[in-house]
Every structure is written in structure tokens, then in C-alpha cells.
């Protein structure tokens, strides 16, 4: 059982590593998203999301 789990885990690591290598992006790579100003207006880029007590998916009365 331990050998089967070890083999599955290793295959998963190989698949994930090859997927990251093939896509050419990692979480540490930064990318700038440009939002151009509309003539006569200024574009403001913000992150307007909130978290609540229900953000974790747990439901309680």
C-alpha cells in the first residue's frame, strides 16, 4: 500500500512539474495588466472584494 501511494504521489509531482514547465508561468512571475484611460476620464484600478463569515464555505445557523 505504501509503495502504491508513493508511486501515485511521484506521478502527481511529475505531472504538476511538467504542466508548470510547459505553460512557462509560475506563481512568482509578475505580469502587468494595462488599463488605458478613456479620453476625458481617469481609469482607477482597485480590488473591491470583501470577505464575510461565509467566505470559507462553512454554513452555520
C-alpha positions, 0 to 999 in steps of 0.5 A: 500500500505504501509503495502504491501511494508513493508511486501515485504521489511521484506521478502527481509531482511529475505531472504538476512539474511538467504542466508548470514547465510547459505553460512557462508561468509560475506563481512568482512571475509578475505580469502587468495588466494595462488599463488605458484611460478613456479620453476625458476620464481617469481609469482607477484600478482597485480590488473591491472584494470583501470577505464575510463569515461565509467566505470559507464555505462553512454554513452555520445557523 
